Amino acid sequence: MSYDKRYDGRKPEELRPMSAKVGVIPNADGSAMFQVGNTVCYAAVYGPRELHPKFLQDPKKGILRVNYNMMPFSGHGDRVRPGRSRRSQEIALVIQNALLPVLDLSDYPKAVVDVFIELPQTDAGTRCAGIVAASMALAHAGLKMKELVSAVAVGKVGDSVVADLTYDEEAFEGEGGSTDMPMAILANSGTVSLLQMDGEINKEHLATSLDLAKKAAQQISDLQKKTLKEYYQ
Amino acid sequence: MKEHLLKSLKKGVRYDGRKLDEFRKVTVSYDVSKSAEGSAKVTFGGTHVLVGVKMGVETPYPDTPDRGNFMVNAELTPLSSNRFESGPPSIEAIELSRVVDRGIRESKAIDQKALCIKVAEKVWSVMVDVVTVNADGNLLDAAGLGALAALKVARFPKYENDIIDYMTHTDKKVPLVREPLPVTVFKIGEYLLVDPLPIEEQLADARLTITVTGDNTICALQKGGEVPLSSEDILSMTDIALKIAPELRKKL
């Protein structure tokens, strides 16, 4: 069984329908919502604010702290137990590293910028959705940024290289299996600030995947810019 | 601050221009999370909460072998306010979830016997999770309305050969036989008001949550705050709740 037709009928490079909105959480200093297919993500930014405990403070610049959480009813199977898991902590770390390169926090010594990511509904691609939403929320918070970060999962399902995998595609068990590669891309420079992979891939497919991710990231970046522009108009 | 608020309440005016017994704009929408067996979003003005119902199959408790399990949990997320921190649930979150839980449990709103699959072996559990998205006062009432809304639309997932297929939902609804709704009345000085803003909550002397069912029976009470209430206070607060509950129920 090869995978030449996608379960939801999309073309290999086609992303699921997307929507985005900023300013969705009035209490936050910056906030955004991003939906891609059935994955929905909220991000809120609080800060820069004083960092406690004090020993974590950096006297030279502010620090970024990311928190990633799936709501208990957002999982594909059983209820997700509330609280931090090893998975959620690792994801928070890689998201943090994906966002840091575009942020300049040198004006905020000893301070922290907190990013909270919450998902009410998921269908794969949650860390990428988190980055897309968080990036818009950071911009909405008025923080100095070099550019926006967009993110998308690409990968190989069966023998096809596809963009924006769904949960069903990640779980593909036919010949060739499934390889999932979440990536965050700085749209202007085209550099990669998050790269992970589950599964197997050869060098040719890796090269195709990188190209595909860049094109997909461009579309997402356009949506991020459009959403922010419309908000301020 | 408090004197200023009291002066304004004396004139019957609140900071946002509402009357004392007036709610902000209330909205309820359903199926906000496809991953849940049932879900709802509730907004009271700037307050925004999501409630999801997940179901699972578990062993029943030994003292109730023929009854399904039921629980309510609340996450006051740091996403929703700078007052909240990540980590273990705060006492505020624990009280909120327990009061919502009590209203549903004590009114026997869920027919727990109808959740039994095999006595002493397998029962359905119904888990209600409340998550705050923007906390702008009166979270408890929003959580209670959201819990009821999500339970009303929750459907059993497909269950065959001891395996739950969460991707397929049946037409079978969660057995909800009554509809408890909490309404919290706050006392500030001599004034009683509902649906407070955070500043009003902060300055309140006491509060009373009155959970009422569809036929206006009172099924749970919880007094909060440090100032004691008189019998007259309690009865006046109950009158307000009994008047408000049917109005809120219309939003479902």
Interface residues (C-beta under 8 A of the other chain):
Chain A: V24 I25 P26 N27 A28 N38 V40 Y42 A43 A44 Y46 R49 N67 N69 M71 P72 F73 S74 G75 H76 G77 D78 R79 P82 G83 R84 D114 F116 I117 E118 P120 Q121 T122 D123
Chain B: V32 S33 K34 S35 A36 E37 S39 G46 H48 L50 G52 V53 K54 G56 N73 E75 T77 P78 L79 S80 S81 N82 S86 P88 P89 M127 D129 V131 V133 N134 A135 D136 I164 Y166 M167
